[in-house]
Amino acid sequence: MSIPYNLLGTDRLETELKVADEFWDFIGGKGAYSDLLVVFEKIGIELRPE
Protein backbone atom coordinates (compact mmCIF):
# COMPACT_ATOMS: atom_id res chain seq x y z
CA MET A 1 0.00 0.00 0.00
CA SER A 2 1.26 3.46 -0.78
CA ILE A 3 -0.08 6.69 0.71
CA PRO A 4 1.92 9.82 -0.12
CA TYR A 5 2.38 12.55 2.47
CA ASN A 6 0.42 15.60 1.39
CA LEU A 7 1.60 18.74 3.13
CA LEU A 8 -1.25 20.82 1.67
CA GLY A 9 -3.87 18.45 3.04
CA THR A 10 -6.02 18.10 -0.06
CA ASP A 11 -8.27 15.05 0.04
CA ARG A 12 -7.74 13.43 -3.35
CA LEU A 13 -7.39 9.85 -2.18
CA GLU A 14 -8.89 8.43 -5.36
CA THR A 15 -5.75 9.53 -7.21
CA GLU A 16 -3.21 9.16 -4.41
CA LEU A 17 -3.95 5.84 -2.69
CA LYS A 18 -2.69 2.78 -4.50
CA VAL A 19 -3.11 -0.77 -3.16
CA ALA A 20 -2.11 -4.23 -4.45
CA ASP A 21 -2.32 -4.54 -8.25
CA GLU A 22 -2.89 -0.81 -8.78
CA PHE A 23 0.28 -0.03 -6.78
CA TRP A 24 2.55 -2.61 -8.44
CA ASP A 25 1.25 -1.91 -11.96
CA PHE A 26 1.86 1.81 -11.36
CA ILE A 27 5.46 1.13 -10.31
CA GLY A 28 6.36 -1.68 -12.72
CA GLY A 29 3.98 -1.17 -15.62
CA LYS A 30 0.90 -3.06 -16.71
CA GLY A 31 1.02 -6.70 -15.62
CA ALA A 32 3.74 -6.19 -12.99
CA TYR A 33 1.47 -7.38 -10.17
CA SER A 34 0.58 -10.61 -12.00
CA ASP A 35 4.25 -11.22 -12.79
CA LEU A 36 5.16 -10.64 -9.15
CA LEU A 37 2.57 -13.17 -8.00
CA VAL A 38 3.96 -15.77 -10.41
CA VAL A 39 7.50 -15.19 -9.12
CA PHE A 40 6.42 -15.54 -5.49
CA GLU A 41 4.49 -18.71 -6.30
CA LYS A 42 7.49 -20.28 -8.05
CA ILE A 43 9.82 -19.38 -5.19
CA GLY A 44 7.32 -20.68 -2.64
CA ILE A 45 7.05 -24.01 -4.44
CA GLU A 46 10.83 -24.27 -4.76
CA LEU A 47 11.48 -23.47 -1.10
CA ARG A 48 8.56 -25.41 0.37
CA PRO A 49 9.83 -28.13 2.71
CA GLU A 50 9.08 -31.60 1.45
Residue frames as qw, qx, qy, qz and C-alpha x, y, z in Angstrom:
[[0.000, 0.892, 0.452, 0.000, 0.00, 0.00, 0.00],
 [0.433, 0.095, 0.016, 0.896, 1.26, 3.46, -0.78],
 [0.095, -0.908, -0.408, 0.011, -0.08, 6.69, 0.71],
 [0.474, 0.402, -0.086, 0.779, 1.92, 9.82, -0.12],
 [0.274, -0.544, -0.411, 0.678, 2.38, 12.55, 2.47],
 [0.183, 0.684, 0.414, 0.572, 0.42, 15.60, 1.39],
 [0.308, -0.153, -0.335, 0.877, 1.60, 18.74, 3.13],
 [0.206, -0.144, -0.182, -0.951, -1.25, 20.82, 1.67],
 [0.292, 0.135, 0.780, -0.537, -3.87, 18.45, 3.04],
 [0.568, 0.194, -0.292, -0.744, -6.02, 18.10, -0.06],
 [0.629, -0.021, 0.725, -0.280, -8.27, 15.05, 0.04],
 [0.645, 0.483, -0.372, -0.461, -7.74, 13.43, -3.35],
 [0.557, -0.329, 0.759, -0.079, -7.39, 9.85, -2.18],
 [0.845, 0.406, 0.316, -0.145, -8.89, 8.43, -5.36],
 [0.636, 0.727, -0.218, 0.141, -5.75, 9.53, -7.21],
 [0.005, 0.751, -0.582, 0.312, -3.21, 9.16, -4.41],
 [0.644, -0.321, 0.641, -0.268, -3.95, 5.84, -2.69],
 [0.666, 0.375, -0.577, -0.288, -2.69, 2.78, -4.50],
 [0.649, -0.326, 0.627, -0.283, -3.11, -0.77, -3.16],
 [0.776, 0.051, 0.628, 0.037, -2.11, -4.23, -4.45],
 [0.647, 0.361, 0.514, 0.432, -2.32, -4.54, -8.25],
 [0.198, 0.952, 0.171, 0.156, -2.89, -0.81, -8.78],
 [0.383, -0.850, 0.311, 0.182, 0.28, -0.03, -6.78],
 [0.647, -0.268, 0.598, 0.389, 2.55, -2.61, -8.44],
 [0.561, 0.566, 0.493, 0.348, 1.25, -1.91, -11.96],
 [0.042, 0.999, 0.024, 0.010, 1.86, 1.81, -11.36],
 [0.419, -0.741, 0.467, 0.239, 5.46, 1.13, -10.31],
 [0.482, -0.256, 0.764, 0.345, 6.36, -1.68, -12.72],
 [0.299, 0.214, -0.555, -0.746, 3.98, -1.17, -15.62],
 [0.805, 0.016, -0.039, -0.592, 0.90, -3.06, -16.71],
 [0.919, 0.077, -0.380, -0.076, 1.02, -6.70, -15.62],
 [0.206, 0.539, -0.660, 0.481, 3.74, -6.19, -12.99],
 [0.583, -0.321, 0.479, -0.572, 1.47, -7.38, -10.17],
 [0.962, 0.131, 0.002, -0.242, 0.58, -10.61, -12.00],
 [0.665, 0.504, -0.489, 0.254, 4.25, -11.22, -12.79],
 [0.106, -0.533, 0.620, -0.566, 5.16, -10.64, -9.15],
 [0.807, -0.181, 0.316, -0.466, 2.57, -13.17, -8.00],
 [0.928, 0.302, -0.217, -0.030, 3.96, -15.77, -10.41],
 [0.389, 0.567, -0.589, 0.424, 7.50, -15.19, -9.12],
 [0.386, -0.425, 0.573, -0.585, 6.42, -15.54, -5.49],
 [0.929, -0.002, 0.122, -0.350, 4.49, -18.71, -6.30],
 [0.813, 0.418, -0.383, 0.138, 7.49, -20.28, -8.05],
 [0.150, 0.537, -0.632, 0.538, 9.82, -19.38, -5.19],
 [0.634, -0.313, 0.408, -0.578, 7.32, -20.68, -2.64],
 [0.973, 0.129, -0.065, -0.181, 7.05, -24.01, -4.44],
 [0.650, 0.499, -0.481, 0.311, 10.83, -24.27, -4.76],
 [0.056, 0.464, -0.617, 0.634, 11.48, -23.47, -1.10],
 [0.782, -0.331, 0.013, -0.527, 8.56, -25.41, 0.37],
 [0.256, -0.418, 0.857, -0.161, 9.83, -28.13, 2.71],
 [0.619, 0.085, -0.662, -0.414, 9.08, -31.60, 1.45]]
